[in-house]
Amino acid sequence: MLIAFFFKLREYRLPVSLRELLDLINALKKGVIFADVDAFYHLARTIMVKDETHFDRFDKAFSDYFSGIADLDLLESLKQQHNLPEDWLRKEFEKNLSDEEKAQLKAMGGLDELMKTLKERLEEQQKRHAGGNKWVGTGGTSPFGAYGYNPEGVRIGQDGNRNRQAVKVWDKREYRNLDTDREIGSRTIKLALKKLRKFARTGASDTLDLNETIRATAKQGGMLDVKMAPERHNAVKVLMLFDIGGSMDDYIHTCEELFSAAHGEFKHLEFYYFHNCLYEHVWQDNARRHSNVIDTMTLINKFTSDYKVIFVGDATMGPYEIAYAGGSVEHYNEEPGSAWLQRITNHFDKVAWLNPQPVEHWPYYQSIGFIKELMDNRMYPLSLDGISKAIKELSWY
């Protein structure tokens, strides 16, 4: 395997030697890493690449050689090798519906009707149900309960997100903070963010100004005249707001790459989290998001209008979560999310929204169009091209 990998690197004109290949084999024999493609990537790059100008070639060669490995069905392989029972690997009573069956299910007709029906069902229900289409239970096609499917429902007591069709969520979910030390999968994210940096000389004069020193010394006829200048600092100020709603689970890796890159590029970086849509509260620690929140109005008053604001979220939710009071799936919001988004865009001069959802899916979500309109069409895909366009928008004066 490693010999073929070695020749793949040579194919991409990387100056790798047999000595480096042997070092990589020895590192694997010593157990430096085990069964982790990302860890192998960093180990192989450290040993095989001696000049960072070749990092891009290495990335292309690595991607070419290992493409498809991440898509292997390891669960299916385990089942075949060890003959694991089906009920070990799936939830009891979980119902799988075909696309035709899903299309036949009708929504209740709005949040008010849904909550009214739930109240009636709770009063009438006498025992536990599973797999039905009416009562609160598990599985099935009822709008209420856990693990079932319904185009519009209230999720109660579920430990994870499966069909992403809930109007209200009645279970305690724990979110972890984004990792500032996340290794960048693609260094070009950093290169794109660098375009936003604005350097200015501020503070004490503690850096040698070589050009001015040479000029001053020449004017003095050779007598040394040392000139100092304030150190250059990255003066741009960035405020990032991250959506940590359940539909963002698929994009955590990409968001961590972006967050880590931004954390390394900007000296003046502030970040906060919100759930699905911006409401009256934000927070900085997901472990304490119910006990240690910050008023969004306080946030607006705290930061001056010259901060560059970047929202990061997929903007996929029920339209009522944006347009109506009480629309939030987790709490009763006294004002609609659209009001808070408008306050942000009115206060800050430069605002952009990065959306990790594939662009071709955007037309299928009414909420994406709604938020894009509130952002004055300043919504961009969370891709290198999208980041570059967003940075161009934020950098324009």
C-alpha positions as a Markdown table, in Angstrom:
| # | Residue | x | y | z |
|---|---|---|---|---|
| 1 | Met | 0.0 | 0.0 | 0.0 |
| 2 | Leu | 2.7 | 2.5 | 1.0 |
| 3 | Ile | 4.8 | 1.7 | -2.1 |
| 4 | Ala | 1.8 | 2.6 | -4.3 |
| 5 | Phe | 1.3 | 5.8 | -2.2 |
| 6 | Phe | 5.0 | 6.6 | -2.6 |
| 7 | Phe | 4.8 | 6.3 | -6.4 |
| 8 | Lys | 1.6 | 8.4 | -6.4 |
| 9 | Leu | 3.6 | 11.2 | -4.7 |
| 10 | Arg | 6.3 | 10.8 | -7.3 |
| 11 | Glu | 3.6 | 11.0 | -10.0 |
| 12 | Tyr | 2.6 | 14.5 | -8.6 |
| 13 | Arg | 6.3 | 15.5 | -8.9 |
| 14 | Leu | 7.0 | 15.5 | -5.1 |
| 15 | Pro | 10.7 | 15.1 | -4.3 |
| 16 | Val | 10.3 | 12.1 | -2.0 |
| 17 | Ser | 13.1 | 9.6 | -1.3 |
| 18 | Leu | 13.3 | 6.0 | -0.3 |
| 19 | Arg | 14.7 | 7.1 | 3.1 |
| 20 | Glu | 11.5 | 9.0 | 3.8 |
| 21 | Leu | 9.3 | 6.1 | 2.9 |
| 22 | Leu | 11.3 | 3.8 | 5.3 |
| 23 | Asp | 10.9 | 6.5 | 8.0 |
| 24 | Leu | 7.1 | 6.5 | 7.4 |
| 25 | Ile | 6.9 | 2.7 | 7.6 |
| 26 | Asn | 8.9 | 2.7 | 10.9 |
| 27 | Ala | 6.6 | 5.3 | 12.4 |
| 28 | Leu | 3.6 | 3.1 | 11.6 |
| 29 | Lys | 5.3 | 0.1 | 13.1 |
| 30 | Lys | 5.9 | 2.1 | 16.3 |
| 31 | Gly | 2.2 | 2.8 | 16.5 |
| 32 | Val | 2.5 | 6.6 | 16.2 |
| 33 | Ile | -1.0 | 6.6 | 14.6 |
| 34 | Phe | -3.5 | 3.8 | 14.0 |
| 35 | Ala | -6.6 | 3.5 | 11.8 |
| 36 | Asp | -7.1 | 7.2 | 11.3 |
| 37 | Val | -6.8 | 8.7 | 7.8 |
| 38 | Asp | -6.5 | 12.3 | 9.1 |
| 39 | Ala | -3.7 | 11.3 | 11.5 |
| 40 | Phe | -1.9 | 9.4 | 8.7 |
| 41 | Tyr | -2.2 | 12.5 | 6.5 |
| 42 | His | -0.4 | 14.7 | 9.0 |
| 43 | Leu | 2.2 | 12.0 | 9.8 |
| 44 | Ala | 2.9 | 11.4 | 6.1 |
| 45 | Arg | 3.1 | 15.1 | 5.3 |
| 46 | Thr | 5.5 | 15.7 | 8.2 |
| 47 | Ile | 7.8 | 12.9 | 7.1 |
| 48 | Met | 7.6 | 13.1 | 3.3 |
| 49 | Val | 7.4 | 16.8 | 2.6 |
| 50 | Lys | 10.3 | 19.0 | 3.6 |
| 51 | Asp | 9.2 | 22.2 | 1.8 |
| 52 | Glu | 5.8 | 23.8 | 2.5 |
| 53 | Thr | 5.6 | 25.0 | -1.1 |
| 54 | His | 4.9 | 21.4 | -1.9 |
| 55 | Phe | 1.9 | 21.1 | 0.5 |
| 56 | Asp | -0.6 | 21.7 | -2.3 |
| 57 | Arg | 0.9 | 18.9 | -4.4 |
| 58 | Phe | 0.8 | 16.6 | -1.5 |
| 59 | Asp | -2.8 | 17.4 | -0.7 |
| 60 | Lys | -3.8 | 16.6 | -4.3 |
| 61 | Ala | -1.8 | 13.4 | -4.4 |
| 62 | Phe | -3.2 | 12.3 | -1.0 |
| 63 | Ser | -6.8 | 13.1 | -2.1 |
| 64 | Asp | -6.3 | 11.2 | -5.4 |
| 65 | Tyr | -4.9 | 8.1 | -3.7 |
| 66 | Phe | -7.3 | 7.9 | -0.7 |
| 67 | Ser | -10.5 | 9.0 | -2.5 |
| 68 | Gly | -13.3 | 6.7 | -1.5 |
| 69 | Ile | -11.9 | 5.4 | 1.7 |
| 70 | Ala | -14.1 | 7.6 | 3.8 |
| 71 | Asp | -17.2 | 6.1 | 2.1 |
| 72 | Leu | -16.5 | 2.5 | 3.1 |
| 73 | Asp | -19.5 | 0.9 | 4.9 |
| 74 | Leu | -17.6 | -0.3 | 8.0 |
| 75 | Leu | -20.9 | -1.1 | 9.8 |
| 76 | Glu | -21.9 | -3.5 | 7.0 |
| 77 | Ser | -18.5 | -5.1 | 7.1 |
| 78 | Leu | -18.8 | -5.7 | 10.8 |
| 79 | Lys | -22.2 | -7.3 | 10.4 |
| 80 | Gln | -20.9 | -9.6 | 7.8 |
| 81 | Gln | -17.8 | -10.6 | 9.7 |
| 82 | His | -19.2 | -11.0 | 13.2 |
| 83 | Asn | -22.9 | -11.7 | 12.4 |
| 84 | Leu | -24.2 | -9.1 | 14.8 |
| 85 | Pro | -27.9 | -9.2 | 15.6 |
| 86 | Glu | -30.0 | -6.5 | 13.9 |
| 87 | Asp | -31.6 | -5.3 | 17.1 |
| 88 | Trp | -28.1 | -4.4 | 18.4 |
| 89 | Leu | -27.7 | -1.9 | 15.6 |
| 90 | Arg | -31.0 | -0.1 | 15.3 |
| 91 | Lys | -33.7 | 1.3 | 17.5 |
| 92 | Glu | -36.7 | -0.9 | 18.3 |
| 93 | Phe | -39.8 | 0.1 | 16.4 |
| 94 | Glu | -38.0 | 2.5 | 14.1 |
| 95 | Lys | -40.1 | 2.9 | 11.0 |
| 96 | Asn | -38.5 | 3.4 | 7.5 |
| 97 | Leu | -40.8 | 4.9 | 5.0 |
| 98 | Ser | -40.5 | 5.0 | 1.2 |
| 99 | Asp | -40.6 | 8.4 | -0.6 |
| 100 | Glu | -44.2 | 7.6 | -1.7 |
| 101 | Glu | -45.3 | 6.9 | 1.9 |
| 102 | Lys | -43.7 | 10.1 | 3.1 |
| 103 | Ala | -45.4 | 12.1 | 0.4 |
| 104 | Gln | -48.8 | 10.7 | 1.5 |
| 105 | Leu | -48.4 | 12.1 | 5.1 |
| 106 | Lys | -50.1 | 15.4 | 5.6 |
| 107 | Ala | -48.8 | 18.2 | 7.9 |
| 108 | Met | -51.1 | 19.5 | 10.7 |
| 109 | Gly | -51.4 | 22.9 | 9.3 |
| 110 | Gly | -49.2 | 25.2 | 11.4 |
| 111 | Leu | -47.8 | 25.6 | 14.8 |
| 112 | Asp | -51.0 | 26.6 | 16.6 |
| 113 | Glu | -52.9 | 23.7 | 15.3 |
| 114 | Leu | -50.1 | 21.3 | 16.1 |
| 115 | Met | -49.8 | 22.5 | 19.7 |
| 116 | Lys | -53.6 | 22.3 | 20.2 |
| 117 | Thr | -53.7 | 18.7 | 18.9 |
| 118 | Leu | -50.7 | 17.7 | 21.1 |
| 119 | Lys | -52.6 | 19.1 | 24.2 |
| 120 | Glu | -55.7 | 17.0 | 23.2 |
| 121 | Arg | -53.6 | 13.8 | 22.7 |
| 122 | Leu | -51.8 | 14.2 | 26.0 |
| 123 | Glu | -55.2 | 14.4 | 27.8 |
| 124 | Glu | -56.6 | 11.4 | 26.0 |
| 125 | Gln | -53.6 | 9.1 | 26.0 |
| 126 | Gln | -53.6 | 6.3 | 28.6 |
| 127 | Lys | -50.6 | 4.1 | 27.9 |
| 128 | Arg | -47.3 | 3.8 | 25.9 |
| 129 | His | -47.6 | 3.5 | 22.1 |
| 130 | Ala | -45.0 | 2.5 | 19.5 |
| 131 | Gly | -45.2 | 2.6 | 15.8 |
| 132 | Gly | -48.6 | 4.3 | 15.5 |
| 133 | Asn | -49.8 | 7.3 | 13.6 |
| 134 | Lys | -51.8 | 9.2 | 16.3 |
| 135 | Trp | -50.5 | 9.0 | 19.9 |
| 136 | Val | -47.3 | 10.2 | 21.5 |
| 137 | Gly | -44.8 | 7.4 | 21.3 |
| 138 | Thr | -41.8 | 6.0 | 19.5 |
| 139 | Gly | -41.5 | 5.3 | 15.8 |
| 140 | Gly | -44.5 | 5.4 | 13.5 |
| 141 | Thr | -45.9 | 8.4 | 11.6 |
| 142 | Ser | -47.5 | 10.4 | 14.5 |
| 143 | Pro | -46.5 | 14.1 | 14.6 |
| 144 | Phe | -45.6 | 13.6 | 18.3 |
| 145 | Gly | -42.9 | 11.5 | 20.1 |
| 146 | Ala | -39.5 | 10.1 | 19.2 |
| 147 | Tyr | -37.8 | 8.6 | 16.2 |
| 148 | Gly | -40.9 | 8.6 | 13.9 |
| 149 | Tyr | -41.5 | 10.5 | 10.7 |
| 150 | Asn | -44.0 | 13.3 | 10.0 |
| 151 | Pro | -43.5 | 16.3 | 7.8 |
| 152 | Glu | -44.4 | 18.6 | 10.7 |
| 153 | Gly | -44.2 | 17.5 | 14.4 |
| 154 | Val | -43.1 | 17.9 | 17.9 |
| 155 | Arg | -40.0 | 15.8 | 18.9 |
| 156 | Ile | -40.3 | 14.6 | 22.5 |
| 157 | Gly | -37.7 | 12.6 | 24.4 |
| 158 | Gln | -35.4 | 11.8 | 21.4 |
| 159 | Asp | -31.7 | 11.6 | 22.0 |
| 160 | Gly | -30.7 | 12.7 | 18.5 |
| 161 | Asn | -31.9 | 14.2 | 15.2 |
| 162 | Arg | -33.1 | 11.7 | 12.5 |
| 163 | Asn | -35.6 | 13.2 | 10.1 |
| 164 | Arg | -35.1 | 16.9 | 10.9 |
| 165 | Gln | -38.8 | 17.6 | 10.6 |
| 166 | Ala | -39.6 | 19.0 | 14.1 |
| 167 | Val | -41.4 | 22.2 | 14.7 |
| 168 | Lys | -40.7 | 22.0 | 18.5 |
| 169 | Val | -37.9 | 20.1 | 20.3 |
| 170 | Trp | -38.6 | 18.8 | 23.8 |
| 171 | Asp | -35.4 | 17.0 | 24.6 |
| 172 | Lys | -32.2 | 18.2 | 26.2 |
| 173 | Arg | -29.4 | 18.4 | 23.6 |
| 174 | Glu | -25.8 | 19.0 | 24.5 |
| 175 | Tyr | -23.5 | 20.8 | 22.0 |
| 176 | Arg | -19.8 | 21.1 | 22.2 |
| 177 | Asn | -17.8 | 24.2 | 21.4 |
| 178 | Leu | -16.0 | 24.6 | 18.1 |
| 179 | Asp | -12.3 | 23.7 | 18.4 |
| 180 | Thr | -9.9 | 26.6 | 18.0 |
| 181 | Asp | -7.0 | 24.1 | 17.5 |
| 182 | Arg | -8.6 | 22.2 | 14.7 |
| 183 | Glu | -5.9 | 21.5 | 12.0 |
| 184 | Ile | -6.9 | 23.1 | 8.8 |
| 185 | Gly | -7.9 | 20.5 | 6.2 |
| 186 | Ser | -7.4 | 23.0 | 3.4 |
| 187 | Arg | -4.9 | 25.8 | 3.9 |
| 188 | Thr | -6.6 | 27.8 | 1.2 |
| 189 | Ile | -9.3 | 28.7 | 3.7 |
| 190 | Lys | -6.6 | 30.7 | 5.5 |
| 191 | Leu | -5.4 | 32.2 | 2.3 |
| 192 | Ala | -9.0 | 33.4 | 1.5 |
| 193 | Leu | -9.4 | 34.9 | 5.0 |
| 194 | Lys | -6.1 | 36.8 | 4.7 |
| 195 | Lys | -7.7 | 39.1 | 2.1 |
| 196 | Leu | -9.8 | 40.5 | 4.9 |
| 197 | Arg | -6.9 | 41.5 | 7.1 |
| 198 | Lys | -6.1 | 45.2 | 7.4 |
| 199 | Phe | -2.7 | 46.1 | 8.8 |
| 200 | Ala | -2.1 | 49.3 | 10.7 |
| 201 | Arg | 0.7 | 50.6 | 12.8 |
| 202 | Thr | -0.5 | 51.1 | 16.3 |
| 203 | Gly | 1.1 | 51.1 | 19.8 |
| 204 | Ala | 4.6 | 52.0 | 21.0 |
| 205 | Ser | 7.6 | 52.4 | 18.6 |
| 206 | Asp | 9.3 | 49.1 | 19.3 |
| 207 | Thr | 10.2 | 47.8 | 15.8 |
| 208 | Leu | 13.2 | 48.8 | 13.7 |
| 209 | Asp | 12.2 | 50.7 | 10.6 |
| 210 | Leu | 15.1 | 49.5 | 8.3 |
| 211 | Asn | 14.2 | 51.6 | 5.3 |
| 212 | Glu | 13.9 | 54.9 | 7.3 |
| 213 | Thr | 17.1 | 54.0 | 9.2 |
| 214 | Ile | 19.1 | 53.6 | 5.9 |
| 215 | Arg | 17.7 | 56.9 | 4.5 |
| 216 | Ala | 18.4 | 58.8 | 7.8 |
| 217 | Thr | 21.9 | 57.4 | 8.0 |
| 218 | Ala | 22.7 | 58.4 | 4.4 |
| 219 | Lys | 21.5 | 61.9 | 5.1 |
| 220 | Gln | 23.8 | 62.1 | 8.2 |
| 221 | Gly | 26.8 | 61.2 | 6.0 |
| 222 | Gly | 27.2 | 57.7 | 7.4 |
| 223 | Met | 26.5 | 58.5 | 11.0 |
| 224 | Leu | 24.1 | 55.8 | 12.2 |
| 225 | Asp | 20.6 | 57.2 | 12.8 |
| 226 | Val | 18.3 | 54.5 | 14.1 |
| 227 | Lys | 14.6 | 54.9 | 13.3 |
| 228 | Met | 11.9 | 53.0 | 15.1 |
| 229 | Ala | 8.2 | 52.4 | 14.1 |
| 230 | Pro | 5.2 | 51.0 | 15.8 |
| 231 | Glu | 4.6 | 47.3 | 15.2 |
| 232 | Arg | 2.2 | 46.3 | 12.5 |
| 233 | His | -1.0 | 44.8 | 13.9 |
| 234 | Asn | -4.0 | 43.2 | 12.1 |
| 235 | Ala | -6.5 | 45.9 | 12.8 |
| 236 | Val | -9.6 | 44.3 | 11.2 |
| 237 | Lys | -12.3 | 43.4 | 13.8 |
| 238 | Val | -14.5 | 40.4 | 13.1 |
| 239 | Leu | -17.7 | 39.1 | 14.8 |
| 240 | Met | -18.7 | 35.6 | 14.0 |
| 241 | Leu | -22.1 | 34.0 | 14.8 |
| 242 | Phe | -22.4 | 30.2 | 14.5 |
| 243 | Asp | -25.6 | 28.2 | 14.2 |
| 244 | Ile | -25.4 | 25.1 | 16.3 |
| 245 | Gly | -28.9 | 23.7 | 15.4 |
| 246 | Gly | -29.3 | 20.0 | 14.8 |
| 247 | Ser | -29.3 | 20.4 | 11.0 |
| 248 | Met | -25.7 | 21.7 | 11.3 |
| 249 | Asp | -24.4 | 18.3 | 12.6 |
| 250 | Asp | -23.3 | 17.4 | 9.0 |
| 251 | Tyr | -21.1 | 20.5 | 8.7 |
| 252 | Ile | -19.3 | 20.5 | 12.0 |
| 253 | His | -16.0 | 19.5 | 10.4 |
| 254 | Thr | -16.1 | 22.3 | 7.8 |
| 255 | Cys | -17.2 | 24.9 | 10.5 |
| 256 | Glu | -14.3 | 23.9 | 12.7 |
| 257 | Glu | -11.9 | 24.4 | 9.9 |
| 258 | Leu | -13.3 | 27.8 | 9.2 |
| 259 | Phe | -13.3 | 28.7 | 12.9 |
| 260 | Ser | -9.8 | 27.5 | 13.5 |
| 261 | Ala | -8.6 | 29.5 | 10.4 |
| 262 | Ala | -10.3 | 32.7 | 11.5 |
| 263 | His | -9.0 | 32.3 | 15.1 |
| 264 | Gly | -5.5 | 32.2 | 13.7 |
| 265 | Glu | -5.9 | 35.0 | 11.2 |
| 266 | Phe | -7.7 | 37.8 | 13.2 |
| 267 | Lys | -6.4 | 39.4 | 16.3 |
| 268 | His | -9.7 | 41.0 | 17.1 |
| 269 | Leu | -12.1 | 38.1 | 16.7 |
| 270 | Glu | -15.3 | 37.7 | 18.8 |
| 271 | Phe | -17.6 | 34.7 | 18.4 |
| 272 | Tyr | -21.0 | 33.6 | 19.7 |
| 273 | Tyr | -23.5 | 30.8 | 19.1 |
| 274 | Phe | -27.2 | 30.7 | 18.3 |
| 275 | His | -29.8 | 28.0 | 17.6 |
| 276 | Asn | -31.3 | 27.9 | 14.1 |
| 277 | Cys | -32.1 | 31.7 | 13.9 |
| 278 | Leu | -30.9 | 34.7 | 15.8 |
| 279 | Tyr | -33.2 | 35.6 | 18.7 |
| 280 | Glu | -32.9 | 37.7 | 21.9 |
| 281 | His | -30.0 | 35.7 | 23.4 |
| 282 | Val | -26.6 | 34.3 | 22.2 |
| 283 | Trp | -23.9 | 32.5 | 24.1 |
| 284 | Gln | -20.2 | 31.6 | 24.0 |
| 285 | Asp | -20.1 | 28.3 | 25.8 |
| 286 | Asn | -22.5 | 25.6 | 24.6 |
| 287 | Ala | -22.1 | 23.7 | 27.8 |
| 288 | Arg | -23.7 | 26.6 | 29.7 |
| 289 | Arg | -26.0 | 27.9 | 26.9 |
| 290 | His | -29.1 | 27.8 | 29.2 |
| 291 | Ser | -27.4 | 29.4 | 32.3 |
| 292 | Asn | -24.9 | 31.9 | 30.8 |
| 293 | Val | -26.5 | 33.8 | 27.9 |
| 294 | Ile | -25.9 | 37.3 | 26.6 |
| 295 | Asp | -28.6 | 39.6 | 25.4 |
| 296 | Thr | -28.4 | 40.2 | 21.7 |
| 297 | Met | -29.2 | 43.8 | 22.2 |
| 298 | Thr | -26.2 | 44.0 | 24.6 |
| 299 | Leu | -24.1 | 42.4 | 21.8 |
| 300 | Ile | -25.2 | 45.1 | 19.4 |
| 301 | Asn | -24.4 | 47.9 | 21.8 |
| 302 | Lys | -21.1 | 46.4 | 22.8 |
| 303 | Phe | -19.5 | 46.2 | 19.3 |
| 304 | Thr | -19.1 | 49.2 | 17.0 |
| 305 | Ser | -20.4 | 49.3 | 13.5 |
| 306 | Asp | -17.0 | 48.8 | 11.9 |
| 307 | Tyr | -17.0 | 45.1 | 13.0 |
| 308 | Lys | -17.3 | 42.7 | 10.1 |
| 309 | Val | -20.1 | 40.3 | 10.9 |
| 310 | Ile | -20.1 | 36.8 | 9.6 |
| 311 | Phe | -23.0 | 34.4 | 10.1 |
| 312 | Val | -22.3 | 30.7 | 9.6 |
| 313 | Gly | -25.4 | 28.5 | 9.3 |
| 314 | Asp | -27.5 | 26.4 | 6.9 |
| 315 | Ala | -30.6 | 28.6 | 7.4 |
| 316 | Thr | -32.8 | 25.5 | 7.1 |
| 317 | Met | -35.8 | 25.7 | 9.5 |
| 318 | Gly | -39.5 | 26.3 | 9.5 |
| 319 | Pro | -40.4 | 29.8 | 8.1 |
| 320 | Tyr | -42.3 | 30.6 | 11.3 |
| 321 | Glu | -39.0 | 30.3 | 13.2 |
| 322 | Ile | -38.0 | 33.5 | 11.4 |
| 323 | Ala | -41.2 | 35.3 | 10.8 |
| 324 | Tyr | -43.3 | 34.8 | 14.0 |
| 325 | Ala | -43.0 | 35.3 | 17.8 |
| 326 | Gly | -43.1 | 31.9 | 19.5 |
| 327 | Gly | -41.7 | 30.2 | 16.4 |
| 328 | Ser | -38.4 | 29.0 | 18.0 |
| 329 | Val | -38.2 | 25.2 | 18.5 |
| 330 | Glu | -36.5 | 25.5 | 21.9 |
| 331 | His | -38.1 | 28.4 | 23.7 |
| 332 | Tyr | -40.8 | 31.1 | 23.3 |
| 333 | Asn | -39.3 | 34.0 | 21.5 |
| 334 | Glu | -41.1 | 37.3 | 22.1 |
| 335 | Glu | -39.9 | 38.8 | 18.9 |
| 336 | Pro | -39.5 | 37.0 | 15.5 |
| 337 | Gly | -36.0 | 36.2 | 14.4 |
| 338 | Ser | -36.3 | 38.5 | 11.4 |
| 339 | Ala | -36.5 | 41.5 | 13.7 |
| 340 | Trp | -33.1 | 40.6 | 15.3 |
| 341 | Leu | -31.5 | 39.9 | 12.0 |
| 342 | Gln | -32.7 | 43.3 | 10.8 |
| 343 | Arg | -31.2 | 45.0 | 13.9 |
| 344 | Ile | -27.8 | 43.4 | 13.1 |
| 345 | Thr | -27.8 | 44.5 | 9.5 |
| 346 | Asn | -28.9 | 48.0 | 10.4 |
| 347 | His | -26.2 | 48.4 | 13.1 |
| 348 | Phe | -23.2 | 46.9 | 11.4 |
| 349 | Asp | -21.8 | 48.2 | 8.1 |
| 350 | Lys | -20.6 | 44.9 | 6.7 |
| 351 | Val | -22.6 | 41.6 | 7.2 |
| 352 | Ala | -22.4 | 38.3 | 5.3 |
| 353 | Trp | -23.8 | 34.9 | 5.7 |
| 354 | Leu | -21.9 | 31.7 | 4.9 |
| 355 | Asn | -24.1 | 28.7 | 4.2 |
| 356 | Pro | -22.6 | 25.1 | 4.2 |
| 357 | Gln | -25.7 | 23.7 | 2.6 |
| 358 | Pro | -25.0 | 22.9 | -1.1 |
| 359 | Val | -26.2 | 25.7 | -3.3 |
| 360 | Glu | -28.3 | 23.4 | -5.5 |
| 361 | His | -30.4 | 22.6 | -2.4 |
| 362 | Trp | -31.1 | 26.3 | -1.6 |
| 363 | Pro | -34.3 | 26.6 | -3.7 |
| 364 | Tyr | -36.0 | 23.8 | -1.8 |
| 365 | Tyr | -35.9 | 25.7 | 1.5 |
| 366 | Gln | -38.2 | 28.7 | 1.9 |
| 367 | Ser | -36.3 | 29.7 | 5.0 |
| 368 | Ile | -33.0 | 30.1 | 3.0 |
| 369 | Gly | -34.7 | 32.5 | 0.6 |
| 370 | Phe | -36.2 | 34.4 | 3.6 |
| 371 | Ile | -32.8 | 34.8 | 5.3 |
| 372 | Lys | -31.1 | 35.6 | 2.1 |
| 373 | Glu | -33.6 | 38.4 | 1.5 |
| 374 | Leu | -33.0 | 39.7 | 5.1 |
| 375 | Met | -29.2 | 39.7 | 4.4 |
| 376 | Asp | -29.7 | 41.7 | 1.2 |
| 377 | Asn | -28.6 | 38.7 | -0.9 |
| 378 | Arg | -25.3 | 38.6 | 1.0 |
| 379 | Met | -25.5 | 34.8 | 1.5 |
| 380 | Tyr | -22.6 | 32.8 | 0.1 |
| 381 | Pro | -21.8 | 29.1 | 0.1 |
| 382 | Leu | -19.2 | 27.8 | 2.6 |
| 383 | Ser | -16.7 | 26.9 | -0.1 |
| 384 | Leu | -13.5 | 28.5 | -1.1 |
| 385 | Asp | -15.2 | 30.5 | -3.9 |
| 386 | Gly | -18.0 | 31.5 | -1.5 |
| 387 | Ile | -15.6 | 32.6 | 1.2 |
| 388 | Ser | -13.7 | 34.7 | -1.3 |
| 389 | Lys | -16.9 | 36.4 | -2.5 |
| 390 | Ala | -17.9 | 37.0 | 1.1 |
| 391 | Ile | -14.5 | 38.5 | 2.0 |
| 392 | Lys | -14.7 | 40.7 | -1.1 |
| 393 | Glu | -18.1 | 42.0 | 0.1 |
| 394 | Leu | -16.8 | 42.6 | 3.7 |
| 395 | Ser | -13.6 | 44.3 | 2.4 |
| 396 | Trp | -15.4 | 46.8 | 0.1 |
| 397 | Tyr | -15.3 | 50.4 | 1.3 |
